[in-house]
Amino acid sequence: MYALIQKHKRLAAIVIAVASLSFLFWMFSVADLKQMFGLKRCVADVEGSCITPREFRYELLKYANLMEKEDLRSLVKRQVLYSLINREAFYIKALRLGIVASDREVYDAIRNDSSFQEGGKFSLRKYRETLERAGFTPAEYETYLKKLLTVRKLIRFIEMGTYLTDREIEFQERILATRFFGRAYLISPERIKPSSSPTEKELREFYTKNRDRFRVPEKKVYRLWKTEKKEKAHSLYSQIKKGRVPEGGRKLEGRELDTLPGQVLQALKSLRVDRPYTLTKSGETYYILLLEKVEPERVKSFEEAKEEIERLYFEEEKEKLSFKKAREIKDALAKGRRVDLKPLRFEETSLDEFMKLFRIQGEEVLRLVFSEEKVFGPYKTGGGYVVLYIEKRVLSEEGVKNMTALKESLKKAKLDSLLNLFADSLLKSMDV
C-alpha cells in the first residue's frame, strides 16, 4: 500500500485533500466555514447569528438625514448597531419560545406595503426595483421581514402581559396634581462683584487651562463665477484649471455660502486644497467654484485674546460667587434664619413648570412631591441660581383631566422599561 502511494503521490494527495475537506464540512456548518475563510462578513454576531453589513446599511438608510451631519454620524451608527443586536437577541428568544411569523404574514405585509404599490395595488415590478436599489434580493428581504415580524409578535406578547397597578396610577396622579406655594430666591451673577481684579499671572493661568475657548476655526475663502452660457462656463473653468484666475467673480465666505442653491453648496463643500476648483450646474445656470484661500485652525495668542480672557475670567468668578451665595441662602433657610434677599412668590405652581424652568429630574422630582422638606436648590437658571422654599403642597381639585391618556402614557413607559430590562437580560445570557 505504501509503495502504491509512493508511486502515485499526486493522486494520493488529492484523495487525502478531498477526504479532509469532507471531514471539515462534516465537523462545521457552511456558516462556520464562511466565517473561517472570510467569506462571511458580520458587523455583529449574536449566538452565531450574523448581522450582515447589508442589513446594517439598510437600517442606516432610515436615518439618512441624520447621517449627513458629521457630528451625529458615529452616534447614529452606534445606536443602529445596538438596536440590531437587541432585535437579533429578541428574534433568537422568540424562536426558542416557539414564536415565529408565518409565511402568510410575510406575504400580507409585503402586499400591503405602500412602497411596493402602484395605483393602490401591489406591483411585482416595483417590489423588485425597490429591493434592487436597497441591495436586497427578494429572498433576503423576505427573510429579513420574517425576522422583523417575529420580533414584533414577541413584543406584542410582552405588551399583553403589561398592566398598571392602582398604586402606580395613584403615584403618577399625585405627581401631576400637586401644586406648590412658596418663595423663590434668585441670585444673579450680575449683582455680584469680585472683591479684586485678577493679576497678570491669574489671567495667564486661566488662558492656559482654557486654551480651547480661544480657538479660531479653520476659515475657507471661495470665489464664484456664474453664467448661463455653456461656452463661457467652460472657458472660465479651463483658465482656472491652467492656474490662471479669471477677472471678476464673487468672493464667498462664512454665512454667504448659505445663499447658494443646495446642489452648488454640496459641490463647493467637496473642494479641497489638492482639488480646489469645480464646475457644476443648477437649473439653467453654470457655477464655476474655486477654493481661493484656507486659513488653518489656530489658537489666539494671550495678547490677542486678553480682553476676552478678562471677560470670561470675571464671568466665571461671578458664577462661582453666585453659587456660593446660593448655598449660603439655602443653609440659612434650612436652619430657619432670616435672609437679606427679597424673594419672588409663587402660587399653584405645577411640578411640570419647575421641571421646565430649573431642569429638575430624577430623585429631585420625587423629593419635591413626596418629601416633607421645604428648601430645594440651588438650581441653575438663565438669570443665575435659584433657591426654593416650599411653604405648602396642595393637590389640585381638578386632578388629572384626561385619565385615559395618562394610563396609556404610563403603560407605554412601563412597556419600554420592561423591554429594555428584557433586552439587557438576554444580552447578558447570550454570546455577542
PEPESUL-V925974 format. One record per helix or strand of 2 or more residues. SS is the DSSP state (h for helix, s for strand). FROM is the first residue (numbers start at 0). TO is the last residue. If there is no record, write none. Layout:
ss = <SS SS>
from = <FROM FROM>
to = <TO TO>
//
This chain:
ss = <h h h s s h h h h s s h h h s h h h s s h s h h s s s h s h h s s h>
from = <1 8 29 43 48 52 69 102 113 116 120 123 137 165 177 188 199 210 214 218 229 249 253 261 276 284 297 305 343 350 362 374 383 402>
to = <6 26 35 45 50 66 95 110 115 117 121 133 159 176 186 190 208 213 215 226 240 251 258 268 281 294 298 333 349 357 369 380 394 428>
//
